[in-house]
Amino acid sequence: MRCPACDDYILIEDFQDDTPFECPGCKKILKLDTDEGTYFGATHTTLIIMEDEE
Ligand SMILES: [Zn+2]
């Protein structure tokens, strides 16, 4: 999975764990956002940025 901020590759070990964590590349706080029951009928997980202080 790619970091939405810096595009670093991040290994997700547990897709059920939505505890925020820090991206090792850009130090932004990321969180797994799981959307159940999508159009495709499968759980869709994306990485979102928790903090974005410019
Ligand atoms: Zn990053």
mmCIF file of the protein (N, C-alpha, C, O) and its ligand, coordinates in Angstrom:
data_MODEL
# 
_entry.id   MODEL 
# 
loop_
_entity.id 
_entity.type 
_entity.pdbx_number_of_molecules 
1 polymer     1 
2 non-polymer 1 
# 
_entity_poly.entity_id                      1 
_entity_poly.type                           'polypeptide(L)' 
_entity_poly.nstd_linkage                   no 
_entity_poly.nstd_monomer                   no 
_entity_poly.pdbx_seq_one_letter_code       MRCPACDDYILIEDFQDDTPFECPGCKKILKLDTDEGTYFGATHTTLIIMEDEE 
_entity_poly.pdbx_seq_one_letter_code_can   MRCPACDDYILIEDFQDDTPFECPGCKKILKLDTDEGTYFGATHTTLIIMEDEE 
_entity_poly.pdbx_strand_id                 A 
# 
loop_
_entity_poly_seq.entity_id 
_entity_poly_seq.num 
_entity_poly_seq.mon_id 
_entity_poly_seq.hetero 
1 1  MET n 
1 2  ARG n 
1 3  CYS n 
1 4  PRO n 
1 5  ALA n 
1 6  CYS n 
1 7  ASP n 
1 8  ASP n 
1 9  TYR n 
1 10 ILE n 
1 11 LEU n 
1 12 ILE n 
1 13 GLU n 
1 14 ASP n 
1 15 PHE n 
1 16 GLN n 
1 17 ASP n 
1 18 ASP n 
1 19 THR n 
1 20 PRO n 
1 21 PHE n 
1 22 GLU n 
1 23 CYS n 
1 24 PRO n 
1 25 GLY n 
1 26 CYS n 
1 27 LYS n 
1 28 LYS n 
1 29 ILE n 
1 30 LEU n 
1 31 LYS n 
1 32 LEU n 
1 33 ASP n 
1 34 THR n 
1 35 ASP n 
1 36 GLU n 
1 37 GLY n 
1 38 THR n 
1 39 TYR n 
1 40 PHE n 
1 41 GLY n 
1 42 ALA n 
1 43 THR n 
1 44 HIS n 
1 45 THR n 
1 46 THR n 
1 47 LEU n 
1 48 ILE n 
1 49 ILE n 
1 50 MET n 
1 51 GLU n 
1 52 ASP n 
1 53 GLU n 
1 54 GLU n 
# 
loop_
_struct_asym.id 
_struct_asym.entity_id 
A 1 
B 2 
# 
loop_
_chem_comp.id 
_chem_comp.type 
_chem_comp.mon_nstd_flag 
ALA 'L-peptide linking' y 
ARG 'L-peptide linking' y 
ASP 'L-peptide linking' y 
CYS 'L-peptide linking' y 
GLN 'L-peptide linking' y 
GLU 'L-peptide linking' y 
GLY 'peptide linking'   y 
HIS 'L-peptide linking' y 
ILE 'L-peptide linking' y 
LEU 'L-peptide linking' y 
LYS 'L-peptide linking' y 
MET 'L-peptide linking' y 
PHE 'L-peptide linking' y 
PRO 'L-peptide linking' y 
THR 'L-peptide linking' y 
TYR 'L-peptide linking' y 
ZN  non-polymer         . 
# 
_pdbx_entity_nonpoly.entity_id   2 
_pdbx_entity_nonpoly.name        ? 
_pdbx_entity_nonpoly.comp_id     ZN 
# 
_pdbx_nonpoly_scheme.asym_id         B 
_pdbx_nonpoly_scheme.entity_id       2 
_pdbx_nonpoly_scheme.mon_id          ZN 
_pdbx_nonpoly_scheme.ndb_seq_num     1 
_pdbx_nonpoly_scheme.pdb_seq_num     101 
_pdbx_nonpoly_scheme.auth_seq_num    101 
_pdbx_nonpoly_scheme.pdb_mon_id      ZN 
_pdbx_nonpoly_scheme.auth_mon_id     ZN 
_pdbx_nonpoly_scheme.pdb_strand_id   A 
_pdbx_nonpoly_scheme.pdb_ins_code    . 
# 
loop_
_atom_site.group_PDB 
_atom_site.id 
_atom_site.type_symbol 
_atom_site.label_atom_id 
_atom_site.label_alt_id 
_atom_site.label_comp_id 
_atom_site.label_asym_id 
_atom_site.label_entity_id 
_atom_site.label_seq_id 
_atom_site.pdbx_PDB_ins_code 
_atom_site.Cartn_x 
_atom_site.Cartn_y 
_atom_site.Cartn_z 
_atom_site.occupancy 
_atom_site.B_iso_or_equiv 
_atom_site.pdbx_formal_charge 
_atom_site.auth_seq_id 
_atom_site.auth_comp_id 
_atom_site.auth_asym_id 
_atom_site.auth_atom_id 
_atom_site.pdbx_PDB_model_num 
ATOM   1   N  N  . MET A 1 1  ? 0.850   -1.201 0.000  1.00 0.00 ? 1   MET A N  1 
ATOM   2   C  CA . MET A 1 1  ? 0.000   0.000  0.000  1.00 0.00 ? 1   MET A CA 1 
ATOM   3   C  C  . MET A 1 1  ? 0.877   1.241  0.000  1.00 0.00 ? 1   MET A C  1 
ATOM   4   O  O  . MET A 1 1  ? 1.933   1.272  0.632  1.00 0.00 ? 1   MET A O  1 
ATOM   5   N  N  . ARG A 1 2  ? 0.431   2.251  -0.710 1.00 0.00 ? 2   ARG A N  1 
ATOM   6   C  CA . ARG A 1 2  ? 1.241   3.461  -0.841 1.00 0.00 ? 2   ARG A CA 1 
ATOM   7   C  C  . ARG A 1 2  ? 0.763   4.571  0.082  1.00 0.00 ? 2   ARG A C  1 
ATOM   8   O  O  . ARG A 1 2  ? -0.435  4.770  0.279  1.00 0.00 ? 2   ARG A O  1 
ATOM   9   N  N  . CYS A 1 3  ? 1.721   5.281  0.637  1.00 0.00 ? 3   CYS A N  1 
ATOM   10  C  CA . CYS A 1 3  ? 1.395   6.444  1.440  1.00 0.00 ? 3   CYS A CA 1 
ATOM   11  C  C  . CYS A 1 3  ? 0.756   7.505  0.541  1.00 0.00 ? 3   CYS A C  1 
ATOM   12  O  O  . CYS A 1 3  ? 1.310   7.827  -0.509 1.00 0.00 ? 3   CYS A O  1 
ATOM   13  N  N  . PRO A 1 4  ? -0.392  8.050  0.931  1.00 0.00 ? 4   PRO A N  1 
ATOM   14  C  CA . PRO A 1 4  ? -1.049  9.054  0.082  1.00 0.00 ? 4   PRO A CA 1 
ATOM   15  C  C  . PRO A 1 4  ? -0.308  10.382 0.039  1.00 0.00 ? 4   PRO A C  1 
ATOM   16  O  O  . PRO A 1 4  ? -0.579  11.230 -0.811 1.00 0.00 ? 4   PRO A O  1 
ATOM   17  N  N  . ALA A 1 5  ? 0.623   10.552 0.960  1.00 0.00 ? 5   ALA A N  1 
ATOM   18  C  CA . ALA A 1 5  ? 1.343   11.821 1.021  1.00 0.00 ? 5   ALA A CA 1 
ATOM   19  C  C  . ALA A 1 5  ? 2.650   11.788 0.239  1.00 0.00 ? 5   ALA A C  1 
ATOM   20  O  O  . ALA A 1 5  ? 2.929   12.696 -0.543 1.00 0.00 ? 5   ALA A O  1 
ATOM   21  N  N  . CYS A 1 6  ? 3.445   10.752 0.445  1.00 0.00 ? 6   CYS A N  1 
ATOM   22  C  CA . CYS A 1 6  ? 4.777   10.731 -0.158 1.00 0.00 ? 6   CYS A CA 1 
ATOM   23  C  C  . CYS A 1 6  ? 4.984   9.559  -1.112 1.00 0.00 ? 6   CYS A C  1 
ATOM   24  O  O  . CYS A 1 6  ? 6.033   9.459  -1.749 1.00 0.00 ? 6   CYS A O  1 
ATOM   25  N  N  . ASP A 1 7  ? 3.999   8.676  -1.216 1.00 0.00 ? 7   ASP A N  1 
ATOM   26  C  CA . ASP A 1 7  ? 4.033   7.557  -2.135 1.00 0.00 ? 7   ASP A CA 1 
ATOM   27  C  C  . ASP A 1 7  ? 5.047   6.479  -1.753 1.00 0.00 ? 7   ASP A C  1 
ATOM   28  O  O  . ASP A 1 7  ? 5.406   5.636  -2.574 1.00 0.00 ? 7   ASP A O  1 
ATOM   29  N  N  . ASP A 1 8  ? 5.505   6.514  -0.500 1.00 0.00 ? 8   ASP A N  1 
ATOM   30  C  CA . ASP A 1 8  ? 6.346   5.435  -0.012 1.00 0.00 ? 8   ASP A CA 1 
ATOM   31  C  C  . ASP A 1 8  ? 5.528   4.163  0.120  1.00 0.00 ? 8   ASP A C  1 
ATOM   32  O  O  . ASP A 1 8  ? 4.326   4.202  0.381  1.00 0.00 ? 8   ASP A O  1 
ATOM   33  N  N  . TYR A 1 9  ? 6.198   3.039  -0.064 1.00 0.00 ? 9   TYR A N  1 
ATOM   34  C  CA . TYR A 1 9  ? 5.491   1.779  0.135  1.00 0.00 ? 9   TYR A CA 1 
ATOM   35  C  C  . TYR A 1 9  ? 5.413   1.465  1.619  1.00 0.00 ? 9   TYR A C  1 
ATOM   36  O  O  . TYR A 1 9  ? 6.414   1.538  2.332  1.00 0.00 ? 9   TYR A O  1 
ATOM   37  N  N  . ILE A 1 10 ? 4.229   1.117  2.078  1.00 0.00 ? 10  ILE A N  1 
ATOM   38  C  CA . ILE A 1 10 ? 4.026   0.789  3.484  1.00 0.00 ? 10  ILE A CA 1 
ATOM   39  C  C  . ILE A 1 10 ? 3.423   -0.602 3.572  1.00 0.00 ? 10  ILE A C  1 
ATOM   40  O  O  . ILE A 1 10 ? 2.402   -0.893 2.950  1.00 0.00 ? 10  ILE A O  1 
ATOM   41  N  N  . LEU A 1 11 ? 4.067   -1.451 4.351  1.00 0.00 ? 11  LEU A N  1 
ATOM   42  C  CA . LEU A 1 11 ? 3.570   -2.805 4.536  1.00 0.00 ? 11  LEU A CA 1 
ATOM   43  C  C  . LEU A 1 11 ? 2.496   -2.816 5.616  1.00 0.00 ? 11  LEU A C  1 
ATOM   44  O  O  . LEU A 1 11 ? 2.748   -2.454 6.766  1.00 0.00 ? 11  LEU A O  1 
ATOM   45  N  N  . ILE A 1 12 ? 1.322   -3.228 5.238  1.00 0.00 ? 12  ILE A N  1 
ATOM   46  C  CA . ILE A 1 12 ? 0.225   -3.334 6.195  1.00 0.00 ? 12  ILE A CA 1 
ATOM   47  C  C  . ILE A 1 12 ? 0.156   -4.777 6.676  1.00 0.00 ? 12  ILE A C  1 
ATOM   48  O  O  . ILE A 1 12 ? -0.098  -5.690 5.891  1.00 0.00 ? 12  ILE A O  1 
ATOM   49  N  N  . GLU A 1 13 ? 0.383   -4.976 7.973  1.00 0.00 ? 13  GLU A N  1 
ATOM   50  C  CA . GLU A 1 13 ? 0.376   -6.338 8.504  1.00 0.00 ? 13  GLU A CA 1 
ATOM   51  C  C  . GLU A 1 13 ? -1.022  -6.778 8.916  1.00 0.00 ? 13  GLU A C  1 
ATOM   52  O  O  . GLU A 1 13 ? -1.371  -7.952 8.794  1.00 0.00 ? 13  GLU A O  1 
ATOM   53  N  N  . ASP A 1 14 ? -1.810  -5.844 9.400  1.00 0.00 ? 14  ASP A N  1 
ATOM   54  C  CA . ASP A 1 14 ? -3.146  -6.197 9.871  1.00 0.00 ? 14  ASP A CA 1 
ATOM   55  C  C  . ASP A 1 14 ? -4.155  -5.168 9.358  1.00 0.00 ? 14  ASP A C  1 
ATOM   56  O  O  . ASP A 1 14 ? -4.206  -4.038 9.843  1.00 0.00 ? 14  ASP A O  1 
ATOM   57  N  N  . PHE A 1 15 ? -4.933  -5.566 8.397  1.00 0.00 ? 15  PHE A N  1 
ATOM   58  C  CA . PHE A 1 15 ? -5.888  -4.646 7.782  1.00 0.00 ? 15  PHE A CA 1 
ATOM   59  C  C  . PHE A 1 15 ? -7.084  -4.361 8.692  1.00 0.00 ? 15  PHE A C  1 
ATOM   60  O  O  . PHE A 1 15 ? -7.904  -3.494 8.391  1.00 0.00 ? 15  PHE A O  1 
ATOM   61  N  N  . GLN A 1 16 ? -7.180  -5.080 9.784  1.00 0.00 ? 16  GLN A N  1 
ATOM   62  C  CA . GLN A 1 16 ? -8.263  -4.829 10.737 1.00 0.00 ? 16  GLN A CA 1 
ATOM   63  C  C  . GLN A 1 16 ? -7.865  -3.782 11.766 1.00 0.00 ? 16  GLN A C  1 
ATOM   64  O  O  . GLN A 1 16 ? -8.705  -3.263 12.502 1.00 0.00 ? 16  GLN A O  1 
ATOM   65  N  N  . ASP A 1 17 ? -6.595  -3.486 11.804 1.00 0.00 ? 17  ASP A N  1 
ATOM   66  C  CA . ASP A 1 17 ? -6.073  -2.567 12.811 1.00 0.00 ? 17  ASP A CA 1 
ATOM   67  C  C  . ASP A 1 17 ? -6.065  -1.149 12.250 1.00 0.00 ? 17  ASP A C  1 
ATOM   68  O  O  . ASP A 1 17 ? -5.289  -0.833 11.349 1.00 0.00 ? 17  ASP A O  1 
ATOM   69  N  N  . ASP A 1 18 ? -6.932  -0.303 12.788 1.00 0.00 ? 18  ASP A N  1 
ATOM   70  C  CA . ASP A 1 18 ? -7.014  1.063  12.272 1.00 0.00 ? 18  ASP A CA 1 
ATOM   71  C  C  . ASP A 1 18 ? -6.335  2.070  13.205 1.00 0.00 ? 18  ASP A C  1 
ATOM   72  O  O  . ASP A 1 18 ? -6.651  3.260  13.201 1.00 0.00 ? 18  ASP A O  1 
ATOM   73  N  N  . THR A 1 19 ? -5.390  1.555  14.005 1.00 0.00 ? 19  THR A N  1 
ATOM   74  C  CA . THR A 1 19 ? -4.630  2.454  14.870 1.00 0.00 ? 19  THR A CA 1 
ATOM   75  C  C  . THR A 1 19 ? -3.745  3.366  14.016 1.00 0.00 ? 19  THR A C  1 
ATOM   76  O  O  . THR A 1 19 ? -3.001  2.879  13.165 1.00 0.00 ? 19  THR A O  1 
ATOM   77  N  N  . PRO A 1 20 ? -3.815  4.660  14.230 1.00 0.00 ? 20  PRO A N  1 
ATOM   78  C  CA . PRO A 1 20 ? -2.970  5.581  13.457 1.00 0.00 ? 20  PRO A CA 1 
ATOM   79  C  C  . PRO A 1 20 ? -1.486  5.286  13.662 1.00 0.00 ? 20  PRO A C  1 
ATOM   80  O  O  . PRO A 1 20 ? -1.059  4.899  14.749 1.00 0.00 ? 20  PRO A O  1 
ATOM   81  N  N  . PHE A 1 21 ? -0.724  5.473  12.612 1.00 0.00 ? 21  PHE A N  1 
ATOM   82  C  CA . PHE A 1 21 ? 0.721   5.246  12.705 1.00 0.00 ? 21  PHE A CA 1 
ATOM   83  C  C  . PHE A 1 21 ? 1.429   6.286  11.849 1.00 0.00 ? 21  PHE A C  1 
ATOM   84  O  O  . PHE A 1 21 ? 0.826   6.947  11.003 1.00 0.00 ? 21  PHE A O  1 
ATOM   85  N  N  . GLU A 1 22 ? 2.736   6.407  12.100 1.00 0.00 ? 22  GLU A N  1 
ATOM   86  C  CA . GLU A 1 22 ? 3.513   7.410  11.398 1.00 0.00 ? 22  GLU A CA 1 
ATOM   87  C  C  . GLU A 1 22 ? 4.172   6.824  10.163 1.00 0.00 ? 22  GLU A C  1 
ATOM   88  O  O  . GLU A 1 22 ? 4.791   5.762  10.222 1.00 0.00 ? 22  GLU A O  1 
ATOM   89  N  N  . CYS A 1 23 ? 4.037   7.513  9.060  1.00 0.00 ? 23  CYS A N  1 
ATOM   90  C  CA . CYS A 1 23 ? 4.719   7.087  7.844  1.00 0.00 ? 23  CYS A CA 1 
ATOM   91  C  C  . CYS A 1 23 ? 6.221   7.274  8.020  1.00 0.00 ? 23  CYS A C  1 
ATOM   92  O  O  . CYS A 1 23 ? 6.663   8.358  8.401  1.00 0.00 ? 23  CYS A O  1 
ATOM   93  N  N  . PRO A 1 24 ? 7.010   6.242  7.752  1.00 0.00 ? 24  PRO A N  1 
ATOM   94  C  CA . PRO A 1 24 ? 8.458   6.370  7.917  1.00 0.00 ? 24  PRO A CA 1 
ATOM   95  C  C  . PRO A 1 24 ? 9.093   7.309  6.902  1.00 0.00 ? 24  PRO A C  1 
ATOM   96  O  O  . PRO A 1 24 ? 10.214  7.779  7.099  1.00 0.00 ? 24  PRO A O  1 
ATOM   97  N  N  . GLY A 1 25 ? 8.390   7.577  5.841  1.00 0.00 ? 25  GLY A N  1 
ATOM   98  C  CA . GLY A 1 25 ? 8.945   8.425  4.795  1.00 0.00 ? 25  GLY A CA 1 
ATOM   99  C  C  . GLY A 1 25 ? 8.711   9.904  5.025  1.00 0.00 ? 25  GLY A C  1 
ATOM   100 O  O  . GLY A 1 25 ? 9.641   10.705 4.925  1.00 0.00 ? 25  GLY A O  1 
ATOM   101 N  N  . CYS A 1 26 ? 7.463   10.278 5.336  1.00 0.00 ? 26  CYS A N  1 
ATOM   102 C  CA . CYS A 1 26 ? 7.123   11.702 5.424  1.00 0.00 ? 26  CYS A CA 1 
ATOM   103 C  C  . CYS A 1 26 ? 6.691   12.118 6.820  1.00 0.00 ? 26  CYS A C  1 
ATOM   104 O  O  . CYS A 1 26 ? 6.434   13.297 7.063  1.00 0.00 ? 26  CYS A O  1 
ATOM   105 N  N  . LYS A 1 27 ? 6.607   11.156 7.749  1.00 0.00 ? 27  LYS A N  1 
ATOM   106 C  CA . LYS A 1 27 ? 6.284   11.430 9.150  1.00 0.00 ? 27  LYS A CA 1 
ATOM   107 C  C  . LYS A 1 27 ? 4.853   11.919 9.368  1.00 0.00 ? 27  LYS A C  1 
ATOM   108 O  O  . LYS A 1 27 ? 4.514   12.394 10.451 1.00 0.00 ? 27  LYS A O  1 
ATOM   109 N  N  . LYS A 1 28 ? 4.037   11.805 8.362  1.00 0.00 ? 28  LYS A N  1 
ATOM   110 C  CA . LYS A 1 28 ? 2.644   12.162 8.560  1.00 0.00 ? 28  LYS A CA 1 
ATOM   111 C  C  . LYS A 1 28 ? 1.924   11.008 9.251  1.00 0.00 ? 28  LYS A C  1 
ATOM   112 O  O  . LYS A 1 28 ? 2.308   9.847  9.119  1.00 0.00 ? 28  LYS A O  1 
ATOM   113 N  N  . ILE A 1 29 ? 0.878   11.352 9.987  1.00 0.00 ? 29  ILE A N  1 
ATOM   114 C  CA . ILE A 1 29 ? 0.113   10.339 10.694 1.00 0.00 ? 29  ILE A CA 1 
ATOM   115 C  C  . ILE A 1 29 ? -0.937  9.766  9.738  1.00 0.00 ? 29  ILE A C  1 
ATOM   116 O  O  . ILE A 1 29 ? -1.804  10.474 9.227  1.00 0.00 ? 29  ILE A O  1 
ATOM   117 N  N  . LEU A 1 30 ? -0.823  8.475  9.525  1.00 0.00 ? 30  LEU A N  1 
ATOM   118 C  CA . LEU A 1 30 ? -1.727  7.795  8.598  1.00 0.00 ? 30  LEU A CA 1 
ATOM   119 C  C  . LEU A 1 30 ? -2.647  6.843  9.350  1.00 0.00 ? 30  LEU A C  1 
ATOM   120 O  O  . LEU A 1 30 ? -2.364  6.428  10.474 1.00 0.00 ? 30  LEU A O  1 
ATOM   121 N  N  . LYS A 1 31 ? -3.740  6.515  8.707  1.00 0.00 ? 31  LYS A N  1 
ATOM   122 C  CA . LYS A 1 31 ? -4.701  5.617  9.317  1.00 0.00 ? 31  LYS A CA 1 
ATOM   123 C  C  . LYS A 1 31 ? -5.358  4.805  8.214  1.00 0.00 ? 31  LYS A C  1 
ATOM   124 O  O  . LYS A 1 31 ? -5.620  5.306  7.121  1.00 0.00 ? 31  LYS A O  1 
ATOM   125 N  N  . LEU A 1 32 ? -5.620  3.545  8.523  1.00 0.00 ? 32  LEU A N  1 
ATOM   126 C  CA . LEU A 1 32 ? -6.343  2.712  7.568  1.00 0.00 ? 32  LEU A CA 1 
ATOM   127 C  C  . LEU A 1 32 ? -7.825  3.062  7.625  1.00 0.00 ? 32  LEU A C  1 
ATOM   128 O  O  . LEU A 1 32 ? -8.429  3.118  8.696  1.00 0.00 ? 32  LEU A O  1 
ATOM   129 N  N  . ASP A 1 33 ? -8.377  3.290  6.477  1.00 0.00 ? 33  ASP A N  1 
ATOM   130 C  CA . ASP A 1 33 ? -9.804  3.596  6.392  1.00 0.00 ? 33  ASP A CA 1 
ATOM   131 C  C  . ASP A 1 33 ? -10.478 2.465  5.627  1.00 0.00 ? 33  ASP A C  1 
ATOM   132 O  O  . ASP A 1 33 ? -10.255 2.280  4.430  1.00 0.00 ? 33  ASP A O  1 
ATOM   133 N  N  . THR A 1 34 ? -11.297 1.719  6.338  1.00 0.00 ? 34  THR A N  1 
ATOM   134 C  CA . THR A 1 34 ? -11.924 0.553  5.724  1.00 0.00 ? 34  THR A CA 1 
ATOM   135 C  C  . THR A 1 34 ? -13.384 0.844  5.384  1.00 0.00 ? 34  THR A C  1 
ATOM   136 O  O  . THR A 1 34 ? -14.175 1.264  6.229  1.00 0.00 ? 34  THR A O  1 
ATOM   137 N  N  . ASP A 1 35 ? -13.693 0.614  4.165  1.00 0.00 ? 35  ASP A N  1 
ATOM   138 C  CA . ASP A 1 35 ? -15.050 0.842  3.684  1.00 0.00 ? 35  ASP A CA 1 
ATOM   139 C  C  . ASP A 1 35 ? -15.662 -0.508 3.338  1.00 0.00 ? 35  ASP A C  1 
ATOM   140 O  O  . ASP A 1 35 ? -15.299 -1.137 2.344  1.00 0.00 ? 35  ASP A O  1 
ATOM   141 N  N  . GLU A 1 36 ? -16.584 -0.935 4.169  1.00 0.00 ? 36  GLU A N  1 
ATOM   142 C  CA . GLU A 1 36 ? -17.165 -2.262 3.961  1.00 0.00 ? 36  GLU A CA 1 
ATOM   143 C  C  . GLU A 1 36 ? -18.371 -2.184 3.043  1.00 0.00 ? 36  GLU A C  1 
ATOM   144 O  O  . GLU A 1 36 ? -19.120 -1.206 3.041  1.00 0.00 ? 36  GLU A O  1 
ATOM   145 N  N  . GLY A 1 37 ? -18.532 -3.218 2.282  1.00 0.00 ? 37  GLY A N  1 
ATOM   146 C  CA . GLY A 1 37 ? -19.690 -3.279 1.408  1.00 0.00 ? 37  GLY A CA 1 
ATOM   147 C  C  . GLY A 1 37 ? -19.646 -2.265 0.286  1.00 0.00 ? 37  GLY A C  1 
ATOM   148 O  O  . GLY A 1 37 ? -20.593 -1.503 0.093  1.00 0.00 ? 37  GLY A O  1 
ATOM   149 N  N  . THR A 1 38 ? -18.575 -2.252 -0.439 1.00 0.00 ? 38  THR A N  1 
ATOM   150 C  CA . THR A 1 38 ? -18.458 -1.332 -1.560 1.00 0.00 ? 38  THR A CA 1 
ATOM   151 C  C  . THR A 1 38 ? -19.213 -1.871 -2.768 1.00 0.00 ? 38  THR A C  1 
ATOM   152 O  O  . THR A 1 38 ? -19.789 -2.958 -2.733 1.00 0.00 ? 38  THR A O  1 
ATOM   153 N  N  . TYR A 1 39 ? -19.193 -1.120 -3.781 1.00 0.00 ? 39  TYR A N  1 
ATOM   154 C  CA . TYR A 1 39 ? -19.823 -1.505 -5.049 1.00 0.00 ? 39  TYR A CA 1 
ATOM   155 C  C  . TYR A 1 39 ? -19.278 -2.837 -5.543 1.00 0.00 ? 39  TYR A C  1 
ATOM   156 O  O  . TYR A 1 39 ? -19.990 -3.619 -6.172 1.00 0.00 ? 39  TYR A O  1 
ATOM   157 N  N  . PHE A 1 40 ? -18.022 -3.081 -5.253 1.00 0.00 ? 40  PHE A N  1 
ATOM   158 C  CA . PHE A 1 40 ? -17.373 -4.293 -5.747 1.00 0.00 ? 40  PHE A CA 1 
ATOM   159 C  C  . PHE A 1 40 ? -17.653 -5.501 -4.863 1.00 0.00 ? 40  PHE A C  1 
ATOM   160 O  O  . PHE A 1 40 ? -17.235 -6.613 -5.187 1.00 0.00 ? 40  PHE A O  1 
ATOM   161 N  N  . GLY A 1 41 ? -18.350 -5.299 -3.756 1.00 0.00 ? 41  GLY A N  1 
ATOM   162 C  CA . GLY A 1 41 ? -18.722 -6.407 -2.896 1.00 0.00 ? 41  GLY A CA 1 
ATOM   163 C  C  . GLY A 1 41 ? -17.609 -6.900 -2.008 1.00 0.00 ? 41  GLY A C  1 
ATOM   164 O  O  . GLY A 1 41 ? -17.728 -7.961 -1.395 1.00 0.00 ? 41  GLY A O  1 
ATOM   165 N  N  . ALA A 1 42 ? -16.540 -6.157 -1.927 1.00 0.00 ? 42  ALA A N  1 
ATOM   166 C  CA . ALA A 1 42 ? -15.431 -6.553 -1.072 1.00 0.00 ? 42  ALA A CA 1 
ATOM   167 C  C  . ALA A 1 42 ? -15.007 -5.353 -0.223 1.00 0.00 ? 42  ALA A C  1 
ATOM   168 O  O  . ALA A 1 42 ? -15.283 -4.200 -0.552 1.00 0.00 ? 42  ALA A O  1 
ATOM   169 N  N  . THR A 1 43 ? -14.345 -5.660 0.854  1.00 0.00 ? 43  THR A N  1 
ATOM   170 C  CA . THR A 1 43 ? -13.868 -4.594 1.714  1.00 0.00 ? 43  THR A CA 1 
ATOM   171 C  C  . THR A 1 43 ? -12.767 -3.811 1.003  1.00 0.00 ? 43  THR A C  1 
ATOM   172 O  O  . THR A 1 43 ? -11.805 -4.378 0.486  1.00 0.00 ? 43  THR A O  1 
ATOM   173 N  N  . HIS A 1 44 ? -12.939 -2.518 0.996  1.00 0.00 ? 44  HIS A N  1 
ATOM   174 C  CA . HIS A 1 44 ? -11.979 -1.659 0.320  1.00 0.00 ? 44  HIS A CA 1 
ATOM   175 C  C  . HIS A 1 44 ? -11.233 -0.853 1.373  1.00 0.00 ? 44  HIS A C  1 
ATOM   176 O  O  . HIS A 1 44 ? -11.836 -0.093 2.131  1.00 0.00 ? 44  HIS A O  1 
ATOM   177 N  N  . THR A 1 45 ? -9.924  -1.025 1.413  1.00 0.00 ? 45  THR A N  1 
ATOM   178 C  CA . THR A 1 45 ? -9.117  -0.344 2.416  1.00 0.00 ? 45  THR A CA 1 
ATOM   179 C  C  . THR A 1 45 ? -8.202  0.671  1.756  1.00 0.00 ? 45  THR A C  1 
ATOM   180 O  O  . THR A 1 45 ? -7.513  0.372  0.780  1.00 0.00 ? 45  THR A O  1 
ATOM   181 N  N  . THR A 1 46 ? -8.209  1.864  2.302  1.00 0.00 ? 46  THR A N  1 
ATOM   182 C  CA . THR A 1 46 ? -7.314  2.894  1.802  1.00 0.00 ? 46  THR A CA 1 
ATOM   183 C  C  . THR A 1 46 ? -6.554  3.513  2.969  1.00 0.00 ? 46  THR A C  1 
ATOM   184 O  O  . THR A 1 46 ? -6.965  3.408  4.124  1.00 0.00 ? 46  THR A O  1 
ATOM   185 N  N  . LEU A 1 47 ? -5.457  4.148  2.650  1.00 0.00 ? 47  LEU A N  1 
ATOM   186 C  CA . LEU A 1 47 ? -4.713  4.900  3.649  1.00 0.00 ? 47  LEU A CA 1 
ATOM   187 C  C  . LEU A 1 47 ? -5.123  6.370  3.578  1.00 0.00 ? 47  LEU A C  1 
ATOM   188 O  O  . LEU A 1 47 ? -5.141  6.966  2.501  1.00 0.00 ? 47  LEU A O  1 
ATOM   189 N  N  . ILE A 1 48 ? -5.450  6.942  4.723  1.00 0.00 ? 48  ILE A N  1 
ATOM   190 C  CA . ILE A 1 48 ? -5.783  8.357  4.754  1.00 0.00 ? 48  ILE A CA 1 
ATOM   191 C  C  . ILE A 1 48 ? -4.818  9.080  5.691  1.00 0.00 ? 48  ILE A C  1 
ATOM   192 O  O  . ILE A 1 48 ? -4.213  8.471  6.574  1.00 0.00 ? 48  ILE A O  1 
ATOM   193 N  N  . ILE A 1 49 ? -4.690  10.367 5.484  1.00 0.00 ? 49  ILE A N  1 
ATOM   194 C  CA . ILE A 1 49 ? -3.803  11.181 6.309  1.00 0.00 ? 49  ILE A CA 1 
ATOM   195 C  C  . ILE A 1 49 ? -4.603  11.767 7.462  1.00 0.00 ? 49  ILE A C  1 
ATOM   196 O  O  . ILE A 1 49 ? -5.616  12.437 7.259  1.00 0.00 ? 49  ILE A O  1 
ATOM   197 N  N  . MET A 1 50 ? -4.128  11.502 8.682  1.00 0.00 ? 50  MET A N  1 
ATOM   198 C  CA . MET A 1 50 ? -4.822  12.003 9.856  1.00 0.00 ? 50  MET A CA 1 
ATOM   199 C  C  . MET A 1 50 ? -4.534  13.484 10.086 1.00 0.00 ? 50  MET A C  1 
ATOM   200 O  O  . MET A 1 50 ? -5.423  14.253 10.449 1.00 0.00 ? 50  MET A O  1 
ATOM   201 N  N  . GLU A 1 51 ? -3.277  13.869 9.869  1.00 0.00 ? 51  GLU A N  1 
ATOM   202 C  CA . GLU A 1 51 ? -2.869  15.242 10.107 1.00 0.00 ? 51  GLU A CA 1 
ATOM   203 C  C  . GLU A 1 51 ? -2.201  15.788 8.856  1.00 0.00 ? 51  GLU A C  1 
ATOM   204 O  O  . GLU A 1 51 ? -1.418  15.098 8.202  1.00 0.00 ? 51  GLU A O  1 
ATOM   205 N  N  . ASP A 1 52 ? -2.509  16.999 8.542  1.00 0.00 ? 52  ASP A N  1 
ATOM   206 C  CA . ASP A 1 52 ? -1.879  17.614 7.388  1.00 0.00 ? 52  ASP A CA 1 
ATOM   207 C  C  . ASP A 1 52 ? -1.633  19.089 7.687  1.00 0.00 ? 52  ASP A C  1 
ATOM   208 O  O  . ASP A 1 52 ? -2.365  19.975 7.249  1.00 0.00 ? 52  ASP A O  1 
ATOM   209 N  N  . GLU A 1 53 ? -0.589  19.303 8.438  1.00 0.00 ? 53  GLU A N  1 
ATOM   210 C  CA . GLU A 1 53 ? -0.272  20.664 8.857  1.00 0.00 ? 53  GLU A CA 1 
ATOM   211 C  C  . GLU A 1 53 ? 0.708   21.291 7.890  1.00 0.00 ? 53  GLU A C  1 
ATOM   212 O  O  . GLU A 1 53 ? 1.874   20.901 7.820  1.00 0.00 ? 53  GLU A O  1 
ATOM   213 N  N  . GLU A 1 54 ? 0.235   22.232 7.174  1.00 0.00 ? 54  GLU A N  1 
ATOM   214 C  CA . GLU A 1 54 ? 1.106   22.915 6.209  1.00 0.00 ? 54  GLU A CA 1 
ATOM   215 C  C  . GLU A 1 54 ? 1.723   24.148 6.835  1.00 0.00 ? 54  GLU A C  1 
ATOM   216 O  O  . GLU A 1 54 ? 2.487   24.856 6.179  1.00 0.00 ? 54  GLU A O  1 
HETATM 217 ZN ZN . ZN  B 2 .  ? 4.485   9.123  3.636  1.00 0.00 2 101 ZN  A ZN 1 
# 
